[in-house]
């Protein structure tokens, strides 16, 4: 082999090795939450994960990263990049819909064995906004046919949870000035 071919081969090998290392490093960086913050529309989500009193930060404390919950395919990531580059998005971003099973993938093995166990564990819950005993995990007032409620219905990750707002978080979404609009006799206290 001539000297020139050895040099060319060495340069090509160096480019391949450096390119490979750069690709692996880029992929590893892509897996970090800070990567999500490279798009300004993702800043609020990253901030809620980094430091807040929101559910996302509780996950951060447990070393749960963005991609542990948001597992896009390569095609979805390319599509998101195209949408971002074209500016064809709305802020806030569309809320993702996670079913109960999704949350159970992590929480059931560690904290619960079933939705029924969650109902049992929270049977003595007392609402801290309107003191009354009501089990937030046991569908009530005509919601029984819905079956188990979705966790994200109350436990938001990147915004204040509806759970924090007591009954009004679900009921009427702040439409009425007071509960007495529909409940003239007052809210039952369970006494």
C-alpha positions as CSV (number, residue, x, y, z in Angstrom):
1,X,0.0,0.0,0.0
2,X,1.4,3.4,-0.9
3,X,2.0,6.2,1.6
4,X,-0.7,8.3,0.0
5,X,-3.3,5.6,0.4
6,X,-2.3,5.0,4.0
7,X,-2.7,8.8,4.7
8,X,-6.1,8.9,2.9
9,X,-7.1,5.7,4.8
10,X,-5.9,7.2,8.1
11,X,-7.8,10.5,7.5
12,X,-11.0,8.6,6.5
13,X,-10.7,6.4,9.5
14,X,-10.2,9.5,11.7
15,X,-13.3,11.2,10.2
16,X,-15.4,8.0,10.8
17,X,-14.2,7.6,14.4
18,X,-14.7,11.3,15.2
19,X,-18.0,11.3,13.5
20,X,-19.1,8.2,15.4
21,X,-18.0,9.7,18.7
22,X,-19.8,12.9,17.9
23,X,-23.0,11.0,16.9
24,X,-22.9,9.1,20.2
25,X,-22.3,12.2,22.2
26,X,-25.1,14.0,20.4
27,X,-27.5,11.1,21.0
28,X,-26.6,11.1,24.7
29,X,-27.2,14.8,24.9
30,X,-30.5,14.3,23.1
31,X,-31.5,12.0,26.0
32,X,-31.0,14.8,28.6
33,X,-33.8,17.1,29.7
34,X,-31.6,20.1,28.9
35,X,-31.9,19.1,25.2
36,X,-35.6,19.6,25.5
37,X,-34.9,23.3,26.5
38,X,-33.1,24.0,23.2
39,X,-36.5,24.8,21.7
40,X,-37.9,27.9,23.4
41,X,-41.4,26.5,23.4
42,X,-40.2,23.8,25.7
43,X,-38.8,26.1,28.3
44,X,-41.8,26.0,30.6
45,X,-41.8,22.2,30.6
46,X,-38.1,22.0,31.3
47,X,-38.5,24.6,34.1
48,X,-41.3,22.7,35.7
49,X,-39.1,19.6,35.7
50,X,-36.0,21.4,37.0
51,X,-37.4,23.3,40.0
52,X,-41.0,23.8,40.9
53,X,-43.7,22.4,43.1
54,X,-45.3,20.6,40.1
55,X,-45.5,16.9,39.4
56,X,-42.7,17.1,36.8
57,X,-40.2,18.1,39.5
58,X,-41.3,15.3,41.7
59,X,-40.3,13.0,38.9
60,X,-37.0,14.8,38.4
61,X,-36.1,14.2,42.1
62,X,-36.6,10.5,41.3
63,X,-34.3,10.8,38.2
64,X,-37.2,10.3,35.8
65,X,-36.3,12.3,32.7
66,X,-38.4,13.6,29.8
67,X,-37.8,10.6,27.6
68,X,-38.8,8.2,30.4
69,X,-42.4,9.4,29.8
70,X,-42.2,11.0,26.4
71,X,-40.9,8.3,24.1
72,X,-41.1,9.6,20.6
73,X,-40.0,7.6,17.6
74,X,-37.3,9.0,15.4
75,X,-40.0,9.9,12.8
76,X,-42.0,11.8,15.5
77,X,-38.8,13.7,16.5
78,X,-38.1,14.6,12.8
79,X,-41.8,15.7,12.4
80,X,-41.6,17.8,15.6
81,X,-38.4,19.5,14.3
82,X,-40.0,20.3,11.0
83,X,-43.1,21.8,12.7
84,X,-40.8,23.8,15.0
85,X,-38.7,25.1,12.2
86,X,-41.8,26.1,10.2
87,X,-43.3,27.8,13.3
88,X,-46.4,25.7,12.8
89,X,-47.3,25.1,16.5
90,X,-49.5,26.6,19.2
91,X,-48.4,27.5,22.7
92,X,-49.1,25.9,25.1
93,X,-48.6,22.7,23.3
94,X,-51.4,20.2,23.0
95,X,-51.7,18.2,26.3
96,X,-50.7,14.6,25.9
97,X,-53.2,12.0,27.0
98,X,-51.8,9.3,29.2
99,X,-54.0,6.4,30.4
100,X,-54.0,5.0,33.9
101,X,-51.9,2.0,32.7
102,X,-49.1,4.4,31.7
103,X,-48.8,5.8,35.2
104,X,-49.2,2.3,36.7
105,X,-46.1,1.1,34.7
106,X,-44.0,3.0,37.3
107,X,-46.2,3.6,40.2
108,X,-48.1,0.3,40.7
109,X,-45.0,-1.9,41.2
110,X,-43.6,0.6,43.7
111,X,-46.7,2.1,45.4
112,X,-49.9,0.3,44.5
113,X,-51.0,-3.1,43.2
114,X,-54.2,-2.0,41.6
115,X,-56.6,0.9,41.1
116,X,-58.8,-0.7,43.7
117,X,-55.9,-0.5,46.2
118,X,-55.6,3.3,45.4
119,X,-59.3,3.7,46.2
120,X,-58.8,1.8,49.4
121,X,-55.8,3.8,50.4
122,X,-57.6,7.1,49.9
123,X,-61.0,6.2,51.3
124,X,-60.5,8.5,54.3
125,X,-59.3,11.5,52.3
126,X,-60.6,14.8,53.4
127,X,-60.8,17.6,50.9
128,X,-58.6,20.4,52.2
129,X,-60.4,23.2,50.3
130,X,-63.9,22.3,51.3
131,X,-63.5,20.0,54.3
132,X,-65.5,17.0,53.4
133,X,-64.7,13.3,53.2
134,X,-64.7,12.2,49.6
135,X,-62.5,9.7,47.9
136,X,-61.0,11.4,44.9
137,X,-60.1,8.1,43.3
138,X,-63.5,6.5,43.6
139,X,-65.7,7.9,40.8
140,X,-68.6,9.7,42.4
141,X,-71.8,11.7,41.6
142,X,-72.7,9.8,38.4
143,X,-69.1,9.2,37.2
144,X,-69.2,5.5,38.0
145,X,-69.8,4.5,34.4
146,X,-66.5,6.1,33.4
147,X,-64.6,3.5,35.4
148,X,-61.2,4.4,36.8
149,X,-60.4,8.1,36.5
150,X,-57.2,9.0,34.5
151,X,-54.4,10.0,36.8
152,X,-53.6,13.1,34.7
153,X,-57.2,14.3,35.2
154,X,-56.1,15.6,38.6
155,X,-52.3,15.0,38.8
156,X,-50.9,17.4,36.2
157,X,-47.1,17.3,35.6
158,X,-46.2,20.6,34.0
159,X,-49.0,22.9,35.3
160,X,-50.8,23.3,38.6
161,X,-52.9,20.1,39.3
162,X,-56.6,20.3,39.2
163,X,-56.4,18.5,42.5
164,X,-55.1,21.6,44.2
165,X,-58.3,23.5,43.4
166,X,-60.6,21.1,45.2
167,X,-64.0,20.4,43.8
168,X,-63.9,23.4,41.5
169,X,-60.9,21.9,39.7
170,X,-63.2,19.4,38.1
171,X,-66.6,20.9,38.6
172,X,-67.3,23.7,36.1
173,X,-63.6,24.8,35.8
174,X,-64.3,28.0,37.7
175,X,-67.5,28.8,35.7
176,X,-69.6,29.7,38.8
177,X,-68.8,32.1,41.5
178,X,-69.6,29.7,44.3
179,X,-70.7,26.1,44.8
180,X,-74.0,27.4,46.2
181,X,-75.0,28.2,42.6
182,X,-75.8,24.5,42.1
183,X,-75.8,23.4,45.7
184,X,-78.1,26.0,47.5
185,X,-78.2,23.9,50.6
186,X,-74.4,23.9,50.8
187,X,-71.9,21.2,50.0
188,X,-72.5,17.9,51.9
189,X,-69.8,17.5,54.5
190,X,-70.3,13.8,54.9
191,X,-71.3,14.3,58.6
